[in-house]
Amino acid sequence: MLRPESTPARLRARALSAVVLALAVLAATSLLMLRMQQQVRIIGTEAAPQAATAADLYFALSDLDAQVTRLVLIDNAAARAGSKIDALGAYQRRGRQIDDDLHRALTTATAGADRATVLTLVDDLAAYRQWAWQALTVEAQLEPQPPGKLPPAALGYYTQATNVMHLAVLPGAQRLQDASRDRLARAYHDERITEILGIAPATLLGGLLIVLLLGLQRWLARRFRRLLNPALLVATLVTLGLVVASALTFAVDGAGLRSARSGSLTPYLALAESQAVAYDAAADTSRYLISSNLAYYRQDFTAKAARVTAGPGVLARWQGYERDHERIVGLADAGQTATAIDSLTGIRRGDAAFDFSYFDAAIGAEAAAHKTAFDASLGDARRRLTGWTVIPVAAMALVALLVLLGVRGRLREYRR
């Protein structure tokens, strides 16, 4: 029996240590790569889509209310039939969009509080729709009023609808939006932790294995007077390759995800919010006329307009609508309410509705470009991680085999 301090025993111990450390590198790298894949999946299929759905819901609700206000203002005037058809079509599209968003929000909700918020939104939205259609129905059944004037009953229903939207529905949508953004922030935080763990421990263990393999190579060279052990040299290179490649993958993937968030996802969400605020501000133009020039809506428009942010070209189009708003308000203040309504609801070039559509198309295109860029970045992140639950297994199995082959010849020399 060999003594513990004998050369074969020491050789076996060193080889066994290398194999065990290779298994540790395998476990750390594979598990952390698997966790990184899960974090990318959570960001790409849960957190980011939930934030996008919440943003889209808030925007669609804002436009739904804007279209109701527009319909109430148009009434049944024959001269504005084209505007009424356009508003009805927009109302129906937004209604379907809202229903789809609520369904997605409910099916993807991971917290009980979010599900409760969505269900409350469904109930509040049903109440809003009921008040809104009662306002439109009553208005259609009564004698036409002077431009900008609603029958008292219709005005009462409309006021109830507006109150429900701004005191219940939109705040609920905002809570859902805030919760989704908090979840997105947590997902990115978790991904960052995984990235750090992937680089530090995996690199440390891999570095220790390289040191051990180099030490074994040197020990064999001194003991057996062999300059190189090819198997151990290849094992060292394979380990170095795995350590460098895995560290780069963690770092590049994490940096890519953060860049996609700051350069694409955050601007997309900001543009969606600006689009919603712009629709709500545009509805204030109509509310100003309906409310007999109540100063509150003029001030509210100014406050909301200041929150609209986008690229220079998009902002220039929004400023065009702001000029339309000031012109319409000026006409209303001068007693020319009918002309103000025509300028607001018309869909010809130069009318406020046309200019707003011009702005809406621009901000929608800018938002879509950011969303496309974010989706492309997520696809790149997934591709970079492809195969990384298998690569460490193959690499470390090869290292273990090479270590055993590298010492096998030396051990046989003691059996002769």
N, C-alpha and C positions, 0 to 999 in steps of 0.2 A: 504494500500500500504506500502511495506517495505521500511524503510529508507535505503539510500545507505550504511550507516555504520553498518547496521544490519548484524547478522551472516549469514542468508541465502543469502543476497545480496553479501557479501564478498565471500561466498563459490561459488556462481554462477560465480562471476568475476574471481576467481582463476581457476575454472574449464574451463571457456571459454578461459582464457589465455593459459592454457595447450593445449587445442584443437587447437587454432590458431598457437601456436608454433609447434605443431605436424605437422600441414599442411605445415608450413615453412620448417621443416626438410624434409618432403616428397618432396616438390617442389625442394629444393636444391639438395638433393641426387639423385632423379630421373633424373633431367635435366643434372646434371654433369655426371652421369653414362651414360646417352644417348650420351652426347658429347664425353665421353671417348670411347664408342663403335665406334662412327663415326671416331675418330682419329685413332683407331686401324685399322678400315676398310681402311682409306685413306693410312696409311702406308703399309698395307698388299696387297691392290688391286690396288693402284695407284702409290704412290711415290716409293716404293721399286721395283715393277715390271718395272717401267719406267727407273730407274737407271740400273737395270739388263739388260733390252733391249738395252739401250745405250751402255753399256759395251760390250755386245755380238756383237752389230753392229760394233763397232770399231775393235774388234778382227777379225770378219769375213772379213771386208774390208782389214785388214792387210794381212790376209792369201790369199785373192783373188789376191792381187797384187803380193804376193810371188809366187803363182802358175803360174801367167802370166810370171813372170821373169824366172821361172823354165822351162816353155814351150818354151820360146824364146831361152833359153840356150841349150835345148835339140835338137831343130830343128827337122830334119827328120832322124837322125842317126838310122839305123836299130838296132844297138847294144843297143840302149837306148829306145826301143819300150815299154818295161815294165814300165820304169820310166815315159814315156809320157802318157801312159794310166792312171797311178796312178795320175799324175798331172791333167789330164783332168777331172778325176772323182772328185778330190778334188775341182777343179775350179767350177764344176757344183753344188756340194753340198754347197759350200760357196755362190754361186750365189742365190740359193734358200733360204738359211739362211738369206742373206742380204735382199732379197725381203720381207720375212716374218717379219723381224725386222723393216723394214721401214713401212710396213703396220701397225704393232702394234704401232709404234711410232706416226704415223699419226692419228690413231683412238683414242689414249689415250692422245694426246697432249691437255693440258688445257690452254695453252697460245698461242696467235697469233704468237709470235716470234718463238716458237718451231715448229709450223706448217710451217712457212715460211722456217725455217732451213731444215726441212724434205723435203719440195718440192724442195728446191735448191739442196739438196743432190741427189734427184732422177734425176734431170737434169744433174748434174755433173757426176753422176755415169753412165748415158747413154753415155755421151761424152767419159768417160774413156773406157767403154766397146767397143765403136766404134774404138777408137785409138788402143786398145789392139788387137782386132781381125784383124784390117788392118795390124798391124805389123806381126801377125802370118800368115795371108793369103799371104802377099807379100813374107815372108821368105819361105813359102812352095812352092811358084811358081818359085822361082829363084834357080840357081845352088847352091848346098851346099857350104858353106864357111869353111875355117879352123876353128877348135874348138875355141869357144869363140868369133868368128867374125860374125857380122851381116851385111847383105847387107845394103848399105847406106840408101835406102828407108825404109827398115824394122827398122833400127836403129832410123830413124827420127820419125816413127810412135810410136815406143816403148818409145822414149824420151818424146813425147807428152803425152802418157798415164801415164807415171811415174810422169810427172809434174802435170797433172790434179789430180792424186791420192794424191800427197803429198802437193800440194799447195791449193787444193780446197776440195776434198772429205774428207780426214782425218781431216783437221782443222774443217770442218763442223760437222763431227761426234764427234770431241772433244768438240765443243760448245754445242752440244746436251747432251753429257755426263756431262759436267759441270753444265748445267741448271738442269738436272735431279737430280744431287747430291745436288744442292742448294735447290731444292724442297723437297728432302728427309730431309735435315737439318731443313727446316721450319716446316715440318710435325712433326718431333720429338720435336721441340721447342714448337709447339702448344700443343702436347700431354703432355709435362712437365708442361705447364701452367695449363692445365685441371687437372692434377694430384694434383698440389698444391691447386688449388681452391676446388677440391673435398675433400681434407683432412682438410684444414683450415676452410672454412665457414660451411661445413656440420658438422664437429666435434664441432665447436663453438655453432651452433644452437642446436645440439643434447645435448651438455653439459648444455646449458641453460635450456633445457627441463627437463633434469635429476634433476638439481638444483630446478626447479620449482615443480617437482613431489615430491621430497624429502621434500621441504618446505611445500607443501600441506599436505603431510603425517604427518609431525610434528604438523602442525596447527590443523589438525583434532584430533590428539592424545591429544593435550592440551585442545581443546574445548569440545570434546565429551568423553574424558577419555577412549579412545580405543587405545590399544598399537599398533595395526597394522590394516591397511586397505588392505586386500588381493588384491583387484583389482588394487589399486595404486601401490602396490609392484610389481605385475606382469607387469604393464605398465612401471615401472622404469626399470625393467630387460630387457624387450623387447627393450626399447629405447637404453639402454647401449649396448645390443647385436648388434643392427643395427649400432650404431656409431662405435663400435670397428670393426665390420665386414666390413663396407664400407671403413673405413680408411685403413684397411689392404689390401682390394682389390685394392684400388687406389695405395697404396704404392708398393705392390707386383707386380701388373701389370706394373706399370711404370718402376720398377727396372728390371723386366723381359724383357721388350722391349728394355731398354738401354743395358742390357747385351747381348741380341740377336744382337743388332746393332754392338757393339764393338767386341763381340766374334765370330760372324758369318757373318753378312752382310758386314761389312767393310773389313774383310779378303777376302771374296768372290770377292768383287769388285776390291780389290788390285790384287788378283790372275788373274782375267780376264784381267786387264790392263797389268800385267806382261806377260801373254800369248800373248796378241796382240803385245807388244814390242818385245817379243822373235821371233815372226813370221816376224816382220819387220826387225829385226836384221839378221835373217837367210836369208832373201831376199838380204841383203847387201852382203852376200857371193857371191851370183849369180851376183849381180850388179858389184862387183869387177872384176869378170871375163869378163863380157860383156863390161865393160868400159876400157878394156886393162890395168887393174891394177891401176885404179885411186885411189890415196891415200885417197881421201875423204871418200870412202866407207869403207875403213879399219878403219878410225877414227870414222866414224858414227857407225860401228858395236860395237866398244869398248864403246862408250858412251851409246848405247842402252843396251848392255849386263850388264852394271853396274846398270841399272834400274830394272832388273829382280829380283824379290824377291819371296821367297817361303820357305817351310820347308826344313830342311837339306837334306832329301832324294831327293827331287825334284831338289834342287840346285846342288846336285852332278851329276844328269843326265844332267842338263844344262851345267855344267862345262865340261862334256864329249863332248857336241856339240862344245863348245868353242875350245877345243883341235882339233876337226875336222876342224873347221874354220881356225885355225892357220896352220894346215898341208896343207889345200887346198891353202891358200894364199901363203905358202912357195913354193908349187909346181908351182903355177902360176908365182911367181917371178923368179923361176928357168927355166922358159920357157916350163914347162911340162903341158901346158894348157889342153890337152886332158885327161891326167891322173887326173888332178884336177877336171875336169867336171865329169869324171866317179865316182870319190870319192864323189862328191857333190850330184849327181843325182841318184846314185845307191840306191837300196832298199834292199840290202843284209845286214846281220849283219856286223857291222864295218863301213858301209858307213854312210856319214853324215845324209842322209835322214832317215835312220833307227834309228840312235841315237837321231835325233830330234823327231821322232815319239815316241820313248821311253820316252823322256822328256815330250812331249805333253800329253801322256796318264797319266803320273803321276800328272802333274799340273791340268789337267782336273778333275782327281779323287779327288784331294784335294779341288778344287773349288766346285765340286758337293757336297762333304761332308758338307762344310760350308753352302751351299745353302739349303740342306736338314735340317740342324740344325736350320737355321733361320726360315724356313717354319714351323717346329715343334714348335718353340717358339711362333710364331704368332698364331698357333692353340691353344696353351695353354692359350695365352692372351685372345682369343675370348671365350674360355670355362669358364675362370674365371669371365668374365663379363656377362655370360648367366643368364638371369632372373633378372638382377639388375634394370631393369626398372619396374619390378612388385613387387619385394621384399619390397622396401620402401612403396609402396602403401598398401600392406597387413599389414606391421608392424605398420605403423602410423594409419591406420584405426582401428586396434586392440587397439592401445594405446588410441585413442579418445573414442572408445567404453568403454574401461575399466575405463577411467576417469569419464565418465558419470555414469557408474554403481557404481563407488566408492563413488560418492557424492549423488547418488539418495537416498540411504537409510537415509543419514543424513538429506536431505531436507524433506523427508517424516515425520521425527520426528516433524517438525514445523507445519505440517498440521493436526496433531492429536488434 
